C-alpha cells in the first residue's frame, strides 16, 4: 500500500486554491517546485503563496484533508490542521488528527480565517 503524496497551494493574489490536478496544456503542475513526480515535470515559475501537503486522511464526507484546513469535530471544537514536528504526525488543536472521530472540513486558514477567530 502506498500513500499519496499530494500538495495544493493558495495564491493570495488571485485568492484561489490550486491543487495538483490543476495543470496547464503541457500537463505541468502550477506549483513553484523543481523535480519529477510520476514522470510529470513541475513547472518552475512563481507562486507567491503557501504550499500545503495532503495528510493522507479524508473527512466524514470523503474530502481530502490538507495542512491548513479547518476541521469541525462534531461541533465540539474547530481547529487548524498542522504538522506536529515533535510527534511526527498531523494534528488539529491539541489532538492527533487520526484519533478525531468524524472530522469535517469547514474551510481553510487562508480563505476562512474568521472560523478560528470565533473560537478565541
ZIBEL-V789561 format. One record per residue. OMEGA is omega in radians with two decimals (NA if undefined). Layout:
omega:OMEGA
omega:OMEGA
//
This chain:
omega:3.11
omega:3.12
omega:3.12
omega:3.04
omega:-3.08
omega:3.10
omega:2.94
omega:-3.14
omega:3.05
omega:3.10
omega:-3.08
omega:3.12
omega:-3.14
omega:-3.11
omega:3.11
omega:3.04
omega:-3.13
omega:3.09
omega:-3.03
omega:3.03
omega:3.10
omega:-3.08
omega:3.07
omega:-3.06
omega:3.13
omega:-3.14
omega:3.07
omega:3.05
omega:-3.07
omega:-3.13
omega:3.11
omega:3.11
omega:3.03
omega:3.11
omega:-3.11
omega:3.03
omega:3.14
omega:3.13
omega:3.09
omega:3.13
omega:3.02
omega:-3.11
omega:3.07
omega:-3.12
omega:-3.12
omega:3.00
omega:-3.13
omega:-3.10
omega:-3.08
omega:3.10
omega:-3.13
omega:-3.09
omega:3.04
omega:-3.09
omega:-3.04
omega:-3.13
omega:3.10
omega:3.11
omega:-3.06
omega:3.10
omega:3.13
omega:-3.12
omega:3.14
omega:3.14
omega:3.13
omega:2.97
omega:-3.14
omega:3.06
omega:3.02
omega:-3.12
omega:3.07
omega:3.12
omega:3.12
omega:3.10
omega:3.08
omega:3.12
omega:3.07
omega:-3.13
omega:3.12
omega:3.07
omega:-3.10
omega:3.13
omega:3.13
omega:-3.11
omega:-3.09
omega:-3.10
omega:3.13
omega:3.07
omega:3.14
omega:-3.13
omega:2.94
omega:-2.97
omega:-3.12
omega:-3.06
omega:2.99
omega:-3.06
omega:-3.07
omega:3.14
omega:-3.11
omega:-3.09
omega:3.05
omega:3.09
omega:3.08
omega:3.09
omega:3.12
omega:3.13
omega:3.07
omega:-3.02
omega:-3.10
omega:-3.09
omega:-3.08
omega:-3.10
omega:-3.13
omega:3.13
omega:3.10
omega:-3.14
omega:-3.14
omega:-3.09
omega:-3.04
omega:NA
//
